[in-house]
Amino acid sequence: MRTEREVRWACANFVFVVLVGLTLNSSNLCDGGQTSRFARKNGLSADMPIDSDVFRVPPGYNAPQQVHITQGDFAGKGVIVSWTTADEPGSNTVIYWAENSTKHLHAEGIVLSYKYFNYTSFYIHHCTITNLEFDTKYYYEVGVGNTTRQFCFITPPKSGPDIPYTFGLIGDLGQTYDSNRTLTHYQLNPTEGKTLLFVGDLSYADDYPFHENTRWDTWGRFIERSAAYQPWIWTAGNHEIDFASNLGEDIPFKPYTNRFHVPFTASGSTAPFWYSIKRASAYIIVMASYSAFGKYTPQYEWLINELPKVNRRETPWLIVLMHCPMYSSYVHHYMEGETMRVIYEPYFVKYKVDVVFAGHVHAYERSERVSNIAYNITNGLCTPISDQSAPVYITIGDGGNQEGLVFEMTEPQPAYSAYREASFGHGIFDIKNRTHAYFGWHRNQDGYAVEADSVWILNRYYNTVEGSSAA
């Protein structure tokens, strides 16, 4: 039998071990486990009226409208310019020139249209400009005569390990008053995003009776004020499927694929729903949550061949975009991304993906660096654990659509969840150099420079031991 002194010593030693264990565990994780108590409105978001100025049709006969750009090649020296004309096809030509240059160049595009139920689209133009100079401001014109419209964009710097670059993040946008606040907030953010990473669910046209495709047109005019001047990198969400057999529409993604072209063939992809691009010091992989992704599917075969190609000495930041989150502690859509997580999480850990951005859940959440890849059905190891080779998972499906925010969360807050809040907003991912990037989430109710949540993210390739640190 132990003496009283031995019992006291044993108890003290146990407490010491527990405290040391907790300290070591917390040192490997960023400060987390916070559910915001910020008070925001409940209920659905109201659509902006169809005659709102943000949907205004540009004046003049057959004036180009719904102008938007995206990256047009793999390396960042190309741009796809897209626009529509309402009255007739008009010109397919884009005229462009570098700032301080008098030499005007021409690129020829294509024109197409589609029918959806009782809707016939405008004439949709896509023109790919190639062989641009890095880190250069270009002006471009579309249209003819007195309805010509002029815009501009800046190409990214040539890829390199210490090239700073700033990305914006928006998902699940829609076209409500809150959508307008989100886009305005993003545009006025003093940390200016140079390229927007869009994580799916664009116009929400399928939420209207008969999948009202005129709502694709209003949305295209709504985003033009940003998307005509900086590339929006597209990810397809569930609201882009537009499958409606009751309307005789059995071709999925028809409006989306006709309106939003992406450079998928440049990275060896066989479909526009999964592809990759390089931009400055980032390597961006876009995945498709609503296309076949199981083993031996085209998406699976492409991704497992794509990840080993990433040269982290040239593009150290490895970013994955998808629509449905793999980790989410909200009740709505809970564990909907589990199948994709089981298949792809081991690859994300193996190749040290830095951050995975997703939407779908209409709220904001940031995870700790965790993985859940040890489970083999019989060993019972089915709880996510701290893993410094794993990415940070950020859900940012809070753009402002008419379906409203989701408020119900799983309780207690799981250990993998660092911060969560049901508010509308946008994100900024600001790459500083090869080792450090800064992420900030901005809720719409705050001042333009205010961050409701922020974190320093340490690169996985150059920081193999340390994790992220709360800002």
Disulfide bonds with the S-S distance in Angstrom:
none
